[in-house]
Amino acid sequence: MNLICESQDVSDYLAVTAEVDHDHPMIAELTSKLAASSQDQADFVKQSHECYQRLTIGDTPDKSKPSFMLNDGF
């Protein structure tokens, strides 16, 4: 598969949109809590990923959120 970027500017891919609202107050609050409880950047990434996994894995399909709705990031 040959992927072609539409833009060479990474900020174009990090912009807030209706689908990707990483500036939402609840997301900002959770990010702050995870950062405060992290020992370093690697620990922050690990905790963020584990939080993401808990959100995407539910007891039943109706309790899970589709992974395309939650961007795991890095």
C-alpha positions as CSV (number, residue, x, y, z in Angstrom):
1,M,0.0,0.0,0.0
2,N,1.4,3.4,-1.0
3,L,0.1,6.2,1.3
4,I,0.4,9.7,0.1
5,C,0.1,12.6,2.6
6,E,-2.1,15.5,1.5
7,S,0.0,17.9,3.5
8,Q,3.6,18.0,4.7
9,D,2.6,20.1,7.7
10,V,1.9,17.8,10.6
11,S,-0.3,20.5,12.3
12,D,-2.9,19.9,9.5
13,Y,-3.4,16.4,10.9
14,L,-3.6,17.6,14.6
15,A,-6.3,20.3,14.1
16,V,-9.4,20.1,16.2
17,T,-12.5,19.0,14.2
18,A,-16.0,17.9,15.0
19,E,-14.7,14.3,14.9
20,V,-11.5,14.9,16.8
21,D,-12.1,17.2,19.7
22,H,-9.0,16.7,21.8
23,D,-9.6,20.2,23.3
24,H,-12.8,19.1,25.0
25,P,-12.8,20.0,28.7
26,M,-13.3,16.3,29.8
27,I,-10.3,15.2,27.6
28,A,-8.2,18.0,28.9
29,E,-9.1,17.1,32.5
30,L,-8.3,13.4,32.0
31,T,-5.0,14.3,30.2
32,S,-4.0,16.5,33.2
33,K,-4.8,13.7,35.7
34,L,-2.8,11.2,33.6
35,A,0.1,13.5,33.3
36,A,0.1,14.3,37.1
37,S,0.2,10.6,38.0
38,S,2.9,9.7,35.4
39,Q,6.5,9.3,36.3
40,D,7.7,10.3,32.9
41,Q,6.6,10.6,29.2
42,A,6.8,6.9,28.6
43,D,4.6,6.2,31.7
44,F,2.1,8.9,30.4
45,V,1.9,7.2,27.1
46,K,1.4,3.8,28.8
47,Q,-1.3,5.1,31.0
48,S,-3.0,6.9,28.1
49,H,-3.0,3.7,26.1
50,E,-4.4,1.6,29.0
51,C,-7.2,4.2,29.5
52,Y,-8.0,4.0,25.8
53,Q,-8.1,0.2,25.9
54,R,-10.5,0.3,28.8
55,L,-12.8,2.6,26.8
56,T,-12.8,0.4,23.7
57,I,-13.2,-2.9,25.4
58,G,-16.6,-3.5,27.1
59,D,-18.5,-6.4,28.4
60,T,-20.8,-6.4,25.4
61,P,-20.6,-4.8,22.0
62,D,-23.2,-2.2,23.0
63,K,-21.0,-1.1,25.9
64,S,-17.9,-0.7,23.8
65,K,-17.0,2.3,21.7
66,P,-15.8,1.7,18.2
67,S,-12.0,2.2,18.0
68,F,-12.4,4.7,15.2
69,M,-14.1,7.0,17.6
70,L,-11.2,7.1,19.9
71,N,-7.9,8.1,18.5
72,D,-5.1,6.4,20.4
73,G,-2.5,8.8,19.1
74,F,1.2,8.2,19.2
